[in-house]
């Protein structure tokens, strides 16, 4: 699986726009692996109640996913998008 990292989180990946991850059955399995490779990354995506943070959108092969138990086995791409706000 390829993980696309938004600009606001690239400081965790030494500037890498994409990072590889081995296949995992669910997001709940994949995100700890991402956090182990890039310390602090998982905390920016998931809160203390194990929910995706409101300003983060996760897309698995182009489909918006909000639940951590969503299957990602065999997914080609996980795209992380950080919402912007302003007025």
C-alpha positions as CSV (number, residue, x, y, z in Angstrom):
1,X,0.0,0.0,0.0
2,X,1.2,3.5,-0.7
3,X,0.3,6.2,1.8
4,X,0.0,9.8,0.4
5,X,1.1,12.3,3.1
6,X,-0.3,15.8,3.1
7,X,2.1,18.8,3.3
8,X,1.1,19.5,6.9
9,X,2.3,16.1,8.0
10,X,5.5,15.7,5.9
11,X,7.7,16.9,8.7
12,X,7.1,13.4,10.2
13,X,8.2,11.7,7.0
14,X,11.3,13.8,6.4
15,X,9.5,15.5,3.5
16,X,8.3,12.3,1.8
17,X,5.1,12.8,-0.2
18,X,4.4,9.0,-0.2
19,X,5.5,6.2,2.0
20,X,5.0,2.4,1.6
21,X,3.2,0.3,4.1
22,X,2.8,-3.5,4.0
23,X,-0.7,-4.8,3.5
24,X,-3.0,-4.8,6.6
25,X,-6.6,-6.0,7.0
26,X,-8.0,-2.7,8.4
27,X,-7.1,0.9,9.0
28,X,-6.9,0.1,12.7
29,X,-4.0,-2.3,11.9
30,X,-2.3,0.0,9.3
31,X,-2.2,3.2,11.3
32,X,-0.1,1.9,14.3
33,X,2.4,0.6,11.7
34,X,2.5,4.1,10.2
35,X,2.9,5.6,13.7
36,X,5.7,3.2,14.6
37,X,7.7,4.2,11.4
38,X,6.9,7.9,11.8
39,X,6.5,8.7,15.5
40,X,3.8,11.2,16.3
41,X,2.0,10.6,13.0
42,X,-0.8,8.4,14.3
43,X,-1.6,10.9,17.1
44,X,-2.2,13.6,14.5
45,X,-4.7,11.3,12.7
46,X,-6.5,9.5,15.6
47,X,-7.7,11.0,18.9
48,X,-7.6,9.4,22.4
49,X,-11.0,7.7,21.8
50,X,-9.6,6.0,18.7
51,X,-11.7,8.1,16.3
52,X,-10.3,9.8,13.2
53,X,-9.8,13.5,14.1
54,X,-12.5,15.8,12.6
55,X,-10.1,17.8,10.5
56,X,-8.6,14.6,8.9
57,X,-10.1,12.8,6.0
58,X,-8.8,9.3,5.0
59,X,-9.4,8.0,1.5
60,X,-8.8,4.3,0.7
61,X,-8.5,3.9,-3.1
62,X,-10.4,7.1,-3.6
63,X,-13.3,6.3,-1.2
64,X,-13.8,8.4,2.0
65,X,-13.4,6.3,5.1
66,X,-14.3,7.4,8.6
67,X,-14.2,4.2,10.6
68,X,-10.9,2.6,11.7
69,X,-12.3,-0.9,11.2
70,X,-12.7,-0.2,7.5
71,X,-11.0,-2.9,5.4
72,X,-7.8,-1.9,3.6
73,X,-6.5,-5.3,2.7
74,X,-5.1,-5.1,-0.8
75,X,-5.7,-1.4,-1.0
76,X,-3.3,0.3,-3.4
77,X,-3.5,3.8,-1.8
78,X,-4.3,5.5,1.5
79,X,-4.6,9.2,1.0
80,X,-4.5,11.4,4.1
81,X,-6.1,14.9,3.7
82,X,-6.0,17.6,6.3
83,X,-8.9,20.0,6.1
84,X,-8.2,23.7,6.0
85,X,-10.4,26.3,7.5
86,X,-10.6,30.0,7.3
87,X,-13.0,32.8,6.7
